[in-house]
Amino acid sequence: MSTGARNPLLVLAAAAAPKKAPPRTAAQRAKAAAAAKAVLAVADQFIIPAYRSLAEATEIQERAWTAFATNRQAGDFASLRTAYNGTCDAWATAQIVKTGPVSLFLRYDRFAYWPEARNVTQRTLDALLRANDPKELTPQTLAHDNVAAQGLTALERLLYDGDNPEAPLKAPDGAWRAAVGKGIAANLSAIAKDVLSDWTAPDGVRAAIAANKPWKSIFADTQEAASLLLTDLVTAFRVMHDIKLLAVTGANIDAAKPKSAEAWRSGRSQRDLKLNLDAAHAMEKRFAVGATAAHRARLETLFATADKAVAEVPADLGEAAADAKRRPQVEAARLAIKAVQTEMAKTLPGDLGLVLGFNSLDGD
């Protein structure tokens, strides 16, 4: 073989060898460090406290249902509603995070299946109530069963549907209905505890982020975790705008759908929206530490406008959207939330050197 000939095996080996990533600039390294610091702060100061509060609230709710089911005739129905609202408050904060252990085993949808299509929660809950079979409430069955009847949306119907929802629970034949409520409450508590444990365990999500290691199939390193959680944050605004507001208001007042509002039965639509916004602001502040001063200031101004607009939305958000006099308040909140989303998607990823997932954006 002449000295000028190339060995085909060496050519193949060279082609197969992984290419080294180009060296990062000092600016890129600084952004990566800022993103790593920010995402750890998001985990420590927002996500883990949110899940801890959720675990505590669901445990209180489980105890309330257990006490009620033990003595239905003298049971404190009001305590069930109080516990439900406490859990909903905690969920409205944790709800904006979809990355991590809550994404496994359909935990997110099992906790609160919403929005729902064709009233599937009611149909599935009715089937569960007719079954009168304790095996339907075991953790193993619920983990693989239809998600619609095992979370907050199902509990809301037990507690708020009808003129007097207390009566069926206290009726002589209401033992199974109470058992279903107790089973759902226990299921919610188990999910919340499992998610919290997965975040805080020695080999959990927080530890993986701190060590720049992968966690299961969710993320490969700290930078990817940061991108996913920032995507969650921006997506939370799309959910607030597109699903919690625009789907309710419709294109005009004639297209308004009051009963598309989240938790309209329990009168929580505006409260859930406000808590979502508060949670998003808390999460954004941790990410914005790595943003420019000008971008932070702009976002704070937009958040202040959105806070004020959402605070002025009537409690019965859905009905207000169909009321000519009150609809402008709902529209103002929608536009203010959209403005935060647009600015955040435009500035934070670049400041932190992160890439948003496609589903967090809406093409504008």
ZAMARGU-4260 file (C-alpha; in steps of 0.2 Angstrom, whole numbers, plus 5000, padded with zeros to 4 digits):
<rodrens>
0) 5000/5000/5000 | 5007/5017/4995 | 5010/5030/5009 | 4997/5041/5002 | 4983/5028/5004
5) 4971/5029/5018 | 4966/5014/5029 | 4947/5012/5028 | 4946/5006/5046 | 4955/5022/5052
10) 4943/5032/5042 | 4928/5023/5050 | 4935/5025/5067 | 4938/5043/5065 | 4920/5045/5058
15) 4913/5036/5073 | 4923/5045/5086 | 4912/5058/5096 | 4916/5075/5091 | 4921/5087/5105
20) 4910/5101/5109 | 4917/5118/5104 | 4924/5127/5120 | 4912/5139/5128 | 4916/5157/5129
25) 4918/5166/5146 | 4901/5173/5143 | 4893/5156/5140 | 4901/5149/5155 | 4895/5163/5166
30) 4877/5160/5160 | 4878/5142/5163 | 4884/5145/5181 | 4870/5158/5183 | 4857/5145/5177
35) 4864/5132/5188 | 4863/5143/5203 | 4846/5149/5199 | 4838/5132/5196 | 4845/5126/5213
40) 4837/5141/5221 | 4821/5136/5212 | 4821/5119/5219 | 4826/5124/5237 | 4816/5140/5239
45) 4801/5136/5228 | 4798/5118/5222 | 4802/5108/5238 | 4793/5120/5250 | 4778/5119/5238
50) 4777/5100/5238 | 4780/5100/5257 | 4765/5111/5259 | 4755/5100/5247 | 4760/5084/5257
55) 4755/5093/5274 | 4738/5099/5266 | 4734/5082/5259 | 4738/5073/5275 | 4726/5085/5284
60) 4712/5081/5271 | 4715/5062/5273 | 4713/5064/5292 | 4697/5074/5290 | 4689/5061/5278
65) 4694/5047/5290 | 4686/5055/5305 | 4670/5059/5295 | 4669/5041/5288 | 4671/5034/5305
70) 4655/5043/5311 | 4645/5050/5297 | 4630/5055/5306 | 4640/5066/5318 | 4653/5070/5305
75) 4659/5088/5302 | 4655/5091/5284 | 4662/5109/5285 | 4679/5101/5289 | 4679/5092/5273
80) 4677/5108/5263 | 4690/5117/5273 | 4702/5103/5270 | 4698/5102/5252 | 4701/5121/5250
85) 4718/5119/5260 | 4723/5106/5248 | 4718/5116/5233 | 4727/5131/5239 | 4743/5121/5240
90) 4740/5113/5223 | 4738/5129/5215 | 4756/5133/5220 | 4763/5117/5215 | 4752/5115/5199
95) 4764/5126/5189 | 4778/5113/5190 | 4776/5098/5178 | 4794/5093/5177 | 4801/5079/5189
100) 4793/5065/5198 | 4775/5073/5196 | 4777/5068/5178 | 4779/5050/5182 | 4765/5037/5184
105) 4752/5050/5178 | 4753/5058/5195 | 4750/5076/5188 | 4733/5071/5180 | 4728/5059/5194
110) 4730/5073/5206 | 4718/5085/5197 | 4711/5080/5181 | 4707/5096/5172 | 4703/5102/5160
115) 4691/5088/5156 | 4682/5083/5140 | 4664/5078/5140 | 4661/5078/5158 | 4672/5062/5160
120) 4675/5065/5179 | 4657/5064/5183 | 4654/5049/5172 | 4669/5040/5180 | 4665/5045/5197
125) 4647/5039/5195 | 4654/5022/5189 | 4665/5021/5205 | 4650/5025/5216 | 4640/5012/5208
130) 4653/4999/5209 | 4653/4999/5228 | 4669/4988/5228 | 4683/4992/5240 | 4695/4985/5228
135) 4693/5000/5217 | 4700/5011/5230 | 4716/5002/5234 | 4732/5011/5229 | 4737/4998/5216
140) 4720/4999/5208 | 4720/5018/5208 | 4738/5019/5201 | 4732/5010/5185 | 4714/5016/5185
145) 4705/5030/5175 | 4713/5046/5181 | 4697/5056/5181 | 4689/5050/5197 | 4704/5050/5209
150) 4709/5068/5212 | 4703/5085/5217 | 4690/5087/5203 | 4681/5071/5209 | 4682/5077/5227
155) 4674/5094/5222 | 4659/5085/5215 | 4657/5075/5231 | 4658/5091/5241 | 4649/5104/5230
160) 4637/5096/5218 | 4619/5098/5221 | 4608/5108/5233 | 4614/5099/5248 | 4629/5088/5245
165) 4630/5084/5264 | 4614/5074/5263 | 4620/5059/5252 | 4636/5057/5263 | 4626/5056/5279
170) 4612/5046/5272 | 4610/5028/5278 | 4616/5021/5262 | 4630/5034/5261 | 4644/5024/5268
175) 4651/5019/5251 | 4651/5037/5246 | 4661/5042/5261 | 4673/5028/5258 | 4676/5035/5240
180) 4680/5052/5247 | 4691/5044/5260 | 4700/5034/5247 | 4702/5049/5235 | 4709/5059/5250
185) 4721/5045/5254 | 4727/5043/5236 | 4731/5062/5235 | 4741/5061/5251 | 4751/5046/5244
190) 4755/5055/5228 | 4760/5071/5237 | 4771/5062/5249 | 4779/5051/5235 | 4783/5067/5224
195) 4791/5076/5239 | 4801/5061/5243 | 4807/5059/5225 | 4813/5078/5226 | 4822/5077/5243
200) 4829/5059/5244 | 4848/5057/5243 | 4846/5051/5225 | 4832/5062/5221 | 4829/5077/5209
205) 4837/5090/5220 | 4853/5080/5223 | 4854/5077/5204 | 4853/5095/5200 | 4866/5100/5213
210) 4878/5086/5207 | 4875/5090/5188 | 4869/5072/5186 | 4854/5064/5176 | 4838/5060/5185
215) 4829/5045/5178 | 4824/5049/5160 | 4818/5067/5165 | 4834/5076/5162 | 4853/5073/5158
220) 4861/5087/5168 | 4858/5103/5178 | 4857/5113/5162 | 4843/5102/5155 | 4834/5103/5172
225) 4835/5122/5171 | 4828/5122/5154 | 4814/5111/5158 | 4809/5121/5174 | 4810/5137/5165
230) 4799/5129/5151 | 4786/5125/5165 | 4786/5143/5171 | 4782/5150/5154 | 4770/5136/5150
235) 4761/5141/5167 | 4757/5157/5159 | 4750/5149/5143 | 4739/5138/5154 | 4733/5153/5164
240) 4730/5163/5148 | 4724/5150/5135 | 4715/5138/5147 | 4710/5147/5162 | 4704/5163/5154
245) 4703/5162/5135 | 4694/5146/5135 | 4681/5154/5147 | 4679/5171/5139 | 4679/5165/5121
250) 4681/5176/5106 | 4667/5187/5112 | 4653/5187/5125 | 4642/5176/5115 | 4655/5163/5115
255) 4659/5163/5134 | 4658/5147/5143 | 4656/5150/5162 | 4657/5132/5166 | 4674/5129/5158
260) 4681/5139/5172 | 4692/5129/5184 | 4684/5123/5200 | 4668/5134/5196 | 4658/5122/5208
265) 4668/5127/5223 | 4669/5145/5218 | 4688/5144/5217 | 4691/5150/5199 | 4698/5167/5203
270) 4707/5161/5218 | 4716/5147/5209 | 4722/5159/5195 | 4728/5172/5208 | 4738/5158/5217
275) 4745/5152/5201 | 4751/5169/5197 | 4759/5171/5214 | 4768/5155/5212 | 4774/5159/5195
280) 4781/5176/5202 | 4790/5167/5216 | 4798/5155/5204 | 4802/5169/5191 | 4811/5178/5205
285) 4823/5164/5207 | 4827/5163/5189 | 4828/5181/5186 | 4843/5183/5197 | 4853/5178/5182
290) 4844/5191/5171 | 4849/5208/5167 | 4844/5222/5178 | 4833/5230/5164 | 4824/5213/5161
295) 4821/5211/5179 | 4814/5228/5181 | 4803/5226/5166 | 4796/5209/5172 | 4792/5216/5189
300) 4782/5230/5181 | 4772/5218/5171 | 4770/5206/5186 | 4763/5221/5196 | 4751/5225/5182
305) 4745/5207/5181 | 4744/5205/5200 | 4732/5220/5201 | 4722/5214/5186 | 4719/5197/5193
310) 4715/5203/5210 | 4701/5213/5202 | 4693/5198/5193 | 4677/5193/5202 | 4677/5177/5212
315) 4664/5169/5200 | 4676/5171/5185 | 4666/5161/5173 | 4650/5170/5176 | 4659/5187/5175
320) 4666/5182/5158 | 4648/5181/5152 | 4642/5197/5160 | 4644/5212/5149 | 4648/5224/5164
325) 4661/5212/5172 | 4669/5204/5157 | 4681/5219/5155 | 4689/5214/5171 | 4692/5196/5165
330) 4699/5203/5149 | 4711/5214/5157 | 4718/5200/5167 | 4720/5189/5152 | 4730/5203/5143
335) 4741/5207/5158 | 4745/5188/5160 | 4749/5187/5141 | 4761/5202/5143 | 4771/5193/5156
340) 4772/5177/5146 | 4778/5186/5131 | 4792/5196/5140 | 4797/5181/5150 | 4799/5170/5135
345) 4808/5184/5126 | 4821/5188/5139 | 4825/5175/5152 | 4830/5160/5141 | 4843/5172/5133
350) 4849/5179/5149 | 4852/5162/5156 | 4858/5153/5141 | 4844/5141/5141 | 4832/5134/5127
355) 4813/5133/5130 | 4804/5118/5125 | 4793/5120/5110 | 4776/5117/5119 | 4779/5132/5131
360) 4777/5144/5117 | 4762/5149/5106 | 4770/5155/5090 | 4771/5173/5094
</rodrens>
